[in-house]
């Protein structure tokens, strides 16, 4: 079963399909529920079920997304978050891990610069 096309670019839809294939997650293994969102969005989110809960049945991992007003976009974001959680549970590197490592590296570099660039105190 082919996953539905979401309200994102064709490139992002292809990326989602590739990532699902890499992690061997099939659309049939996903259970999807729609609930009402909370937060910003006014009357629109209060009247429609835009929040999406996606659960991977074999592993029991669940992701929830109600960030956007569009249900289709939330469906894409929830799947992306679910795939990251599955990858992390299998010990694979995720985009979030890569970003965190890059930031840690930058902070360490700044720390080295600031300690080596500090002038020695001059006492007469």
Order of alpha helices (4+ residues) and beta strands (2+ residues): alpha-beta-alpha-beta-beta-alpha-alpha
